Amino acid sequence: MKRDGATTSMWQHTCASFQPKNGWNKKELFDVLIIGGGITGLTTALLLQTEGKKCLLAEAGNIGFGATGGTTAHLSTMPDTSYHQIENDYGPEEAKAVAAATREAIDLIEGLIGKYQIDAHFAYEPGFMIAGDQQQADQLEAIVAAAARAGVVIHKTNEVPLPLSFTAACRFEFQAKLHPTKYLAGLAQAFEEAGGVVLQQCLVTDVERKDDYLAKTTLGDIHAKQMVYATHIPPGLNSFNMRCAAYRSYAQAFTLSQGTYPAGLVYDLNEPYNYYRSEIIDGRPYMIAGGFDHKAGQHDNEEMIFTRQEAFLRERFPVDAIAYRWSSQYYVPVDGLPYIGTAPAEDRIYVATGFNGDGMTMGTLAAKIICELISTGKSKYESLFRPSRIKPVAGLAAFVKENANAVKEFFKNRMSTEPLSSLAGLAPGSGRVVEWEGEKVALYKHESGKLSMLSPVCPHAKCFVHWNSAEQSWDCPCHGSRFAPNGALLTGPATEGLQQILLDDLEGD
């Protein structure tokens, strides 16, 4: 199973690629076109198809190519935006609604696994949150109290199933974990068995609205009455570019030289926070650790992050060997909650984005809400997660901060290129934005030594891309679009790749 980067997650390595079987009648008018083959898109497609809608799912890569193939697959009722913050920004009733919604999402995952007999390693485990000092302990006190008021089964504890030092800790019940790509494969198979159509390597390039929707794709035109963008963030220039900020998180799976692999999902309160769990793959146990997050496209050396993370882990665990290491992307909403439902100024297009670090839970919740809106015209969570909502108290500070950062990156990268003469030391398999004959060039040096040239301008909002040394990709620091070394589009919101510079390739030293 391929993914949107050079590193390999343990999930893509241990799950066969999905091969669609159902044919596609290009003349057929579908009830719903779902764009995106991750947990949001596949869950939405399956729910709608089994309710009698004729659905087609279009995935630009392959099933699991995006964020779901790179998750650590924590299923939690304790979202990244704490209930204490939700109470302050939205109110106590809204906090209770978020707790109920996340609980329903995990229940839905368990129900689908049982109904379709999906071997996805689903298991309930307790969650733990630890404070490393007194300031964090005070923060934890507020988190626990608000979570309890919201309805989470939570209490303080002196026992944590990991050899980590802490000042205070809490335990929250009925959390869960699973194998995400096996789950996706099971959803895709169930969707096809229900009569749905899956198209892979099918990039939607444009959408025209007449009586119905006409989606232009790399495989041909798709006709549909309604559409769902389950693409991590909706494509193109839109308000979500200003309301969601792209971040990358780093994960490593490793074996232990001694001791047990504890049950439980563990999170600390550092900024950025670290998170841990275990998994058994082909009979062998692994620990999984994630963290070291940063704004996408805004780090000088992503490869070094893995080195720092490994040193951090070896100081705390008896690490035998690192088996896998990978990174993935997520979008942080400026006002703390995802945007799920009818797209602004639309009545038959639905979106789901801004899941923060809770993609598995919130992606499933998004599918449930969108299915209800399409099938019945309403959902009890419609108002809370409405994409067109405006929450100035909750989101103003973050809105100003994140968009000022995007403007800064837009101009900074226009003044920080290197002259072409510096390329003698450019290592094979690496890239850099340089100055060549008065023009900015995104230059990639192949393992053979050949140099390839691209425009460094992201086609989405004209920011300059940055070379990601870990994932071997060109990443946009403004809104998170990502491109392969040859400029091909990996992930949006851009809808096309980087422009090739039509010159003979330069030969490197």
Buried (B, 14 or more C-beta within 10 A) or exposed (E): BEBBBBBBBBBBBBBEEBEBEBEBEEEEEBBBBBBBBBBBBBBBBBBBBBBEBBBBBBBBBBBBBBBBBBBBBBBBBBBBBBBBBBBBBBEBEBBBBBBBBBBBBBBBBBEBBEEBEBEBBBEEBBBBBBBBEEEBBEBBBBBBBBBBBBBBEBEEBEEBBBEBEBBBBBBBEBBBBBBBBBBBBBBBBBBBBBEBBBBBEBBBEEBEEEEBBBBEBEBEEBBBBBBBBBBBBBBBBBBBBBBBBBBBBBBBBBBBEEEEBBEBBBBBBEEBBBBBBBBEBEEEEBBBBBBBBBBBBBBEEBBEBBEEBBEBBEEBBEBEEBBBBBBBBBBBBBBBBBBBBBBBEBEBBBBBBBBBBBBBBBBBBBBBBBBBBBBEEEBEBBEBBBBEBEBEEBBEEBBEEBBEBBEEBBEEBBEEBEEBEEBEEBEEEBBBBBBBEEEBBBBBBBEEEEBBBBBBBBBBBEBBBBBBBBBBBBBBBBBBBBBBBEBEBBBBBBBBBBEEBEEEEBEBE
